[in-house]
C-alpha cells in the first residue's frame, strides 16, 4: 500500500465533518456508479476488505506555508498532560497552566520534522492557529477577514431552514416550524491535507483524485443539495508517514477515527467517538436509512502495540460489518493511517 497526500481547498461550508470513515463512504458510492474508478467492482473490493483494504482515508488537517515549507496542524495526542507538557511552580500555578494547556488543541508538525519526541513539539490553541492562517492570506482577503471579525479557524454556524406545509403554503406546527442546521466554515483560502493509502493493484492515485473531484463538485455530507460540502483539489504527492515519525517507535498516532484490533495493544489512549451512521445517495431515502452506531477511537489516539509487527504496514484497525439492515454488504472504515511515534508511559 502506498500513501499519498492530497490538498483539499474548501469552497463552501460543511454540514458534515471531513473525517476519514465518511470520506471512504462517499468514495465507495463513486465506485458503485462508475466502475472505471477502480480495477475491480465495488463488491469484489469489499469482499476482502476485512483483511486487505483497497483504500484507507485519513481525516483532513489544516496546513500552512511557514518560511517556505508546509506546516501541518494535527490534533493534539490524547495522552495524559504530563506526557506532553512539563509543569512547574506550585499547585496554584500548575492549575492555571493546565487550563491554558487544555486549549492547545493543535500539534504543529513542520515539513521534514520528525515526531521523535512529543514533548518537543509546538502546541497551539485556536487563536494562535488563526494567527498562523492570517499570515497566509492575500492582502485583500486579510482586509475582508478583519472587517468580518473572524475569531476562529473553524467557525461553527447555525443556519436556519424552514419546512413548508404545501397545503397552506406556510410554516407552522406539526413538524413545519423553522429549524437550525449546524455547519462548519473554514478560514478563507484554507488548505487541508488529506492522506490516503491505496492498494495500487486495484486503485491508482489518478482514480482517487477523479472520485474526490466529483465529490467536491456535487457536495460532501449533509445538505450538499443546498450548496454545502463543496471543495476543490490541489496537488498530490507520495508520502512516507514513517519518515514523519520516530526512528525508534513504540506507538501509533492515528489520523482518522478507527476501531483497534482486539488483543493487539498493551495500552490505548483515545477520545471515544460514536459514529451514528446514515446511508447516503439512494439509500438515504430507504425504509431504514440509519446504520447501527459504531464506537470508534477518534483521530489523535495513541496505541502502544504489544509487538513491533504492527509497524510492518501503514495502517491499523479493522473493518466493521453488520452495520446496516437496508444494505447487508455495507462496511465502515475502521482502519486508520498512522504516524509511528515514541511515548514514555
C-alpha positions in Angstrom: 0.0 0.0 0.0 1.3 3.5 -0.9 0.3 6.6 0.9 -0.4 9.9 -0.8 -1.2 13.4 0.4 -3.9 15.3 -1.5 -4.5 19.0 -0.9 -8.2 20.0 -0.4 -9.4 23.6 -0.8 -12.8 24.2 0.8 -15.2 26.4 -1.3 -18.2 26.4 1.0 -19.2 25.4 4.5 -19.6 21.8 5.5 -22.6 20.2 7.2 -20.6 17.0 8.0 -17.0 17.0 9.3 -14.4 15.7 6.9 -13.5 12.5 8.8 -11.8 9.5 7.2 -14.6 7.0 7.5 -17.2 9.4 5.9 -14.8 10.2 3.1 -14.4 6.5 2.5 -18.2 6.0 2.3 -18.5 8.8 -0.3 -15.7 7.4 -2.4 -17.4 3.9 -2.4 -20.5 5.5 -3.8 -18.4 6.9 -6.6 -17.1 3.5 -7.5 -20.6 2.0 -7.3 -21.8 4.4 -10.0 -18.6 4.3 -12.1 -16.7 1.0 -12.0 -13.9 2.7 -14.0 -12.8 4.4 -10.9 -11.2 1.1 -9.8 -9.8 -2.0 -11.4 -12.5 -4.2 -9.8 -16.2 -3.8 -9.0 -17.0 -2.4 -5.6 -18.5 -5.8 -4.5 -15.2 -7.5 -5.1 -13.2 -4.7 -3.4 -15.3 -5.0 -0.3 -15.3 -8.8 -0.2 -11.8 -9.0 1.3 -11.8 -5.5 2.9 -11.7 -7.2 6.3 -8.1 -8.4 5.6 -7.0 -6.3 2.6 -8.3 -2.7 2.4 -8.1 -1.2 -1.0 -8.1 2.3 0.4 -7.8 4.0 3.8 -8.6 7.7 4.1 -7.5 10.0 6.9 -9.4 12.9 8.3 -8.3 16.3 7.0 -5.9 18.6 8.8 -5.0 22.3 8.2 -1.7 23.0 6.5 0.1 26.3 6.1 3.2 27.7 4.4 5.7 28.9 7.0 9.2 30.1 6.0 8.8 28.4 2.6 7.8 25.0 4.0 4.5 23.4 4.8 3.4 23.1 8.4 0.7 20.6 9.4 -1.7 21.3 12.3 -2.6 17.9 13.6 -4.8 17.1 16.6 -3.1 17.1 19.9 -2.5 13.5 21.0 -4.9 12.0 23.5 -2.2 11.4 26.1 -2.2 12.5 29.8 -1.0 16.1 30.0 2.1 15.1 31.9 3.3 13.1 28.9 3.2 16.1 26.6 4.0 19.1 28.8 6.4 20.0 31.6 4.7 21.6 34.6 6.5 23.8 37.0 5.7 26.0 40.0 3.4 25.5 43.0 -0.1 23.9 42.9 -1.8 27.2 42.1 0.5 27.8 39.1 0.0 24.2 37.8 -3.8 24.6 37.9 -3.6 27.8 35.9 -1.1 26.2 33.5 -3.4 23.1 33.0 -6.3 25.4 32.0 -4.2 27.1 29.4 -2.8 23.8 28.1 -6.3 22.3 27.7 -7.0 24.9 25.0 -4.0 23.8 22.9 -5.9 21.6 20.6 -3.4 21.6 17.7 0.1 20.0 17.3 2.3 21.7 14.7 4.5 19.5 12.6 6.8 21.2 10.1 7.6 19.6 6.8 10.7 17.4 7.3 10.3 17.5 11.1 10.1 14.1 12.9 7.8 13.2 15.7 10.8 11.9 17.7 9.6 13.5 21.0 6.0 14.6 21.5 7.2 17.0 24.3 9.4 18.9 22.0 6.7 19.9 19.5 4.8 23.2 19.4 1.2 23.0 20.6 -1.2 25.9 19.9 -4.7 27.0 20.6 -7.3 28.2 18.2 -6.3 31.8 18.5 -2.6 31.0 17.7 -3.6 28.8 14.8 -5.8 31.7 13.5 -2.8 34.0 13.6 -0.8 31.5 11.5 -3.6 31.2 9.0 -3.8 35.0 8.7 -0.2 35.3 7.5 -1.0 33.1 4.6 -3.8 35.3 3.3 -3.5 37.7 0.5 -3.6 41.4 1.5 -7.1 41.9 0.0 -8.5 38.8 1.8 -6.9 39.9 5.0 -8.8 43.2 4.9 -12.1 41.4 4.3 -11.5 39.0 7.2 -10.5 41.8 9.5 -13.7 43.6 8.6 -15.8 40.5 9.2 -14.2 39.9 12.6 -13.3 36.2 12.2 -12.2 34.8 15.5 -11.8 31.1 14.8 -10.0 28.9 12.2 -13.0 26.6 12.0 -16.2 28.5 12.9 -19.5 26.9 13.9 -22.5 28.4 12.2 -26.2 27.8 12.8 -28.1 28.2 9.5 -31.9 28.3 9.8 -34.2 26.5 7.4 -38.0 26.3 7.0 -40.2 23.3 6.4 -43.1 24.5 4.3 -46.6 22.9 4.6 -47.6 22.9 1.0 -51.3 22.7 1.9 -51.3 26.1 3.4 -48.0 27.4 1.9 -46.5 28.5 5.2 -44.6 27.2 8.2 -46.3 26.2 11.4 -46.6 23.4 13.9 -46.5 19.6 13.4 -43.0 19.5 12.0 -43.2 22.5 9.7 -41.6 25.0 12.1 -38.1 26.6 11.4 -35.1 24.5 12.4 -31.4 25.1 12.7 -28.7 23.2 10.8 -25.1 23.3 12.1 -22.3 23.8 9.7 -18.5 24.4 9.8 -16.9 27.3 8.0 -13.2 27.1 7.3 -10.9 30.2 7.3 -10.6 31.8 3.9 -8.1 30.4 1.5 -7.5 27.4 3.8 -5.7 24.3 2.5 -6.4 21.0 4.1 -4.2 17.8 4.0 -5.9 14.5 3.2 -3.8 11.4 3.5 -4.9 8.3 1.6 -3.4 4.8 1.5 -4.2 2.8 -1.7 -3.6 -0.7 -3.0 -2.2 0.2 -6.4 -3.1 -3.2 -7.8 -6.7 -2.1 -7.8 -6.7 1.7 -7.5 -4.5 4.5 -8.7 -4.0 8.0 -7.4 -5.5 9.4 -10.6 -8.7 7.4 -9.9 -8.8 8.6 -6.3 -8.4 12.2 -7.5 -11.2 11.8 -10.0 -13.6 10.4 -7.4 -12.7 13.1 -4.9 -13.2 15.8 -7.6 -16.7 14.5 -8.3 -17.5 14.6 -4.6 -16.2 18.1 -4.3 -18.3 19.2 -7.3 -21.6 17.6 -6.1 -21.0 18.3 -2.4 -19.9 16.3 0.6 -22.1 15.2 3.5 -25.3 16.7 4.9 -27.1 19.4 2.9 -25.0 19.0 -0.2 -28.1 19.7 -2.2 -28.3 23.2 -0.7 -24.7 24.0 -1.6 -22.7 22.8 1.3 -19.7 20.5 1.2 -18.0 21.9 -2.0 -14.3 21.7 -2.4 -11.5 21.7 -5.0 -8.3 19.7 -5.1 -4.8 20.9 -5.1 -1.6 19.0 -5.7 -0.9 15.4 -4.6 2.4 13.7 -3.7 3.5 10.4 -2.3 4.1 10.4 1.5 6.3 8.3 3.7 4.5 8.6 7.1 7.2 6.6 9.0 9.6 9.4 7.9 7.5 11.9 9.8 7.7 9.8 12.9 10.2 8.5 15.4 13.2 6.3 14.2 12.5 4.0 17.2 8.7 4.0 17.6 6.7 2.1 20.2 3.3 3.7 19.5 0.9 4.7 16.7 -0.6 8.2 16.4 -3.8 7.8 14.4 -5.0 10.1 11.6 -8.7 9.1 11.5 -11.4 7.5 13.6 -10.7 3.8 13.9 -11.7 0.5 15.6 -8.5 -1.0 17.0 -7.8 -4.7 16.6 -8.5 -6.9 19.6 -5.7 -8.2 21.9 -3.1 -6.2 19.9 -2.2 -3.2 22.1 -1.0 -3.2 25.7 -2.1 0.4 26.2 -4.5 2.7 24.4 -5.2 6.5 24.8 -8.1 7.9 22.9 -11.2 10.0 22.9 -14.3 7.9 22.2 -16.2 8.9 19.1 -19.6 7.4 18.3 -20.5 7.2 14.6 -24.3 7.4 14.2 -24.1 6.4 10.6 -26.6 7.1 7.9 -26.7 5.9 4.4 -26.1 8.2 1.5 -27.4 8.5 -2.0 -30.5 6.4 -2.9 -30.4 4.5 0.4 -30.8 7.8 2.3 -34.5 7.6 1.2 -34.9 3.9 2.0 -37.2 2.5 4.7 -34.3 2.4 7.2 -31.6 4.9 6.2 -29.8 4.7 9.6 -26.9 2.4 10.4 -26.1 0.8 13.7 -23.9 3.1 15.8 -20.2 2.3 15.9 -18.0 3.4 18.8 -14.6 4.4 17.5 -11.3 6.0 18.7 -11.2 9.5 17.3 -8.2 10.7 15.4 -5.2 11.7 17.6 -5.3 8.4 19.5 -2.1 6.8 20.8 -2.0 3.0 20.6 1.0 1.1 22.1 1.3 -2.3 20.5 2.4 -5.5 22.2 4.9 -6.3 19.4 6.8 -4.4 16.7 5.0 -6.3 14.0 2.3 -3.6 13.8 4.8 -1.3 12.1 5.1 -3.6 9.1 2.1 -2.0 7.4 1.0 1.7 7.1 -2.4 1.2 8.7 -4.0 -0.2 11.9 -7.6 -1.1 12.9 -10.2 -3.3 11.2 -13.3 -3.1 9.0 -16.7 -3.0 10.7 -19.5 -5.0 9.1 -23.2 -5.8 10.1 -23.9 -2.1 10.4 -27.0 -1.9 8.2 -30.3 -3.6 7.8 -31.0 -1.9 4.5 -27.7 -3.0 2.9 -26.2 -6.2 4.4 -22.9 -5.6 2.4 -22.3 -2.2 3.9 -19.0 -1.7 5.6 -17.5 1.0 7.8 -13.8 2.0 7.6 -12.4 1.1 11.0 -8.9 1.5 9.7 -6.6 4.4 10.2 -3.3 5.5 8.7 -0.8 6.4 11.5 2.5 8.1 12.2 4.9 6.0 14.3 5.9 7.8 17.5 7.6 7.1 20.7 6.0 7.7 24.1 7.2 7.0 27.6 4.2 6.0 29.7 
